[in-house]
Amino acid sequence: MAIIGNLISRSLRIRKKFTFKLGTPRQYQLQVLHRLLEKAKDTEFGRHYDFQDILDSPNFIGQYREKIPVHNYSKMHKEWWYRCLEGEANVSWPEKIKYFALSSGTSESASKHIPVTKAMLRTVKKVGVKQLYSMVNFNVPPKSFTKGILMLGGTTSLFEKGDYYEGDMSGIQAKNIPRWFRRFYKPGGSISRKPNWEQRIKLIVRKAPSWDVGTVCGVPAWVQIVFEEIIKYHGVKNIHEIWPNLAIYIHGGVSFEPYRESFQKLLGKPINFIETYMASEGSFGFQARPGVRGIKLVLNAGIFYEFIPFNEENFDADGEVKPNPRSYMINEVVEDVEYAVMLSTCAGAWRYLIGDVVKFTSVKEHEIVIVGRTKQFLSLAGEHMSVDNMNKAIDTVQKKMGITIREFTVAGFPYENLFAHRWYIGTDQPVADVAKIREIIDQTLAEVNDDYAVERTSALKEVFVEVLPNEVFIDYLRCKGKEGAMNKFPRVMKGEKLKDWEKFLAGKTVKHQA
């Protein structure tokens, strides 16, 4: 097996030495869009918006932007995708949809059904191969390529609904993984198909010593829970006493920074932390350079990107896009500007707002960081506080207070004719000085966000902090049927979700500090 690992590692390094003729980002993306339009021109969607006329135009990208309206999930589902669920073929992509990925629905809908096409599954594999090639840039021991890959996702059980299957995207991918990969895949089909998340954790914890894991993939909060449970159950000091060859952690879904320090405490030696960008709508990119904060978008794999500046000109106070927003292609963006991501894909999504807000850290390398969600930001009084700002504040609290914060959420509300924020912070460690946490959060936000600093002197009158046990956050997800490795706690509570959260807390007999 060591020989095989060396051969794989060597082949990747040899491939890196070859020079391949590359197109520009604009050329790649125009080619992708042209192919998408050509493929879908005879679908119901393509005929409705006359894709052929767009293709015949000398400025087809301009015509595309002008003719196709912006869609969110609700609009795409209400007007088109509901027909796919009813078994109709050739709606927005030229096939009958066999799989639908169920999203946790943190923004628009309680249960989103995202079409997953054959072409999209091929695209996900293509991006995975490109990420494998990029591993040569990291300090990965050759033997790691022969070790198990633990994938902590949702249940891989799919539910048959007449003509189609629905379930977590991880389950759809597991059903379609190459046969050769199954020998590396952990926890294996039997455990991963268990519908109950707690049952899967127990089985993973007990069987952990029988696996030789080199790579772990999953959302940070849940991977941390699994590591802690393994360490506790087997009475070891760190996870490397169970998996000495663990060298790679591939994460995504939320910012890793608030978890980094607590993760380090669970390790026995340094490993590579590699961020990816995946969603039910597709696989978009991965961290390709070590030591660089940025996810490299893959521009030639069936997804066309547009970027809408996330500002008051294009979005209202609730994060809803305004009519006819100005969008930019990959070659038109600039660094350090917040953009909402809009996709056209080989799964039949057209000018589709995925809900993520990003910044480009390197336009040249088309690398981004995810700074929040269009619906998960706070701007009651013009403070424009993003999830990225919140993550930095929590990370500073952890470092200065010496505590581990696994989850948090923030709510805004009217207060004494002005406004206030209330932070709910999850930690199981004793906190003697909650006022100090409030002070650190307030100071950090003022330092990283000029708008926040200004509003704290006027309309944003107060900041409150409540410290809760971690179990409260897990219980809330559990009662909503959202417990598990694919579900993330909302960083911002608004509207009905806030009322529901407050009602939940009122019914809990938890000892918390305010």
Sequence and secondary structure as in RCSB ss.txt:
>XXXX:A:sequence
MAIIGNLISRSLRIRKKFTFKLGTPRQYQLQVLHRLLEKAKDTEFGRHYDFQDILDSPNFIGQYREKIPVHNYSK
MHKEWWYRCLEGEANVSWPEKIKYFALSSGTSESASKHIPVTKAMLRTVKKVGVKQLYSMVNFNVPPKSFTKGIL
MLGGTTSLFEKGDYYEGDMSGIQAKNIPRWFRRFYKPGGSISRKPNWEQRIKLIVRKAPSWDVGTVCGVPAWVQI
VFEEIIKYHGVKNIHEIWPNLAIYIHGGVSFEPYRESFQKLLGKPINFIETYMASEGSFGFQARPGVRGIKLVLN
AGIFYEFIPFNEENFDADGEVKPNPRSYMINEVVEDVEYAVMLSTCAGAWRYLIGDVVKFTSVKEHEIVIVGRTK
QFLSLAGEHMSVDNMNKAIDTVQKKMGITIREFTVAGFPYENLFAHRWYIGTDQPVADVAKIREIIDQTLAEVND
DYAVERTSALKEVFVEVLPNEVFIDYLRCKGKEGAMNKFPRVMKGEKLKDWEKFLAGKTVKHQA
>XXXX:A:secstr
 HHHHHHHHHHHHHHHHS      HHHHHHHHHHHHHHHHTTSHHHHHTTHHHHHHSTTHHHHHHHHS  B HHH
HIIIIIHHHHTT SSSSSSS   EEEEE  SSS SSEEEEE HHHHHHHHHHHHHHHHHGGGS   GGGGGSEEE
EE S    EEETTEEEE HHHHHHHTS GGGGGTEES HHHHT S HHHHHHHHHHHGGG  EEEEEE HHHHHH
HHHHHHHHHT SSGGGT TT  EEEE SS SHHHHHHHHTT SS  EEEEEEEETTEEEEE  STT   EEE SS
SSEEEEEEE STTTB TTS B SS   B TTT  TT  EEEEEEETTS  SEEEEEEEEEEETTTTEEEEEEETT
B B SSS  B HHHHHHHHHHHHHHHT    EEEEEEEEETTEEEEEEEEE SS  S HHHHHHHHHHHHHHH H
HHHHHTTTTEEEEEEEEE HHHHHHHHHHTT  STT    SEE HHHHHHHHHHHHT     B 
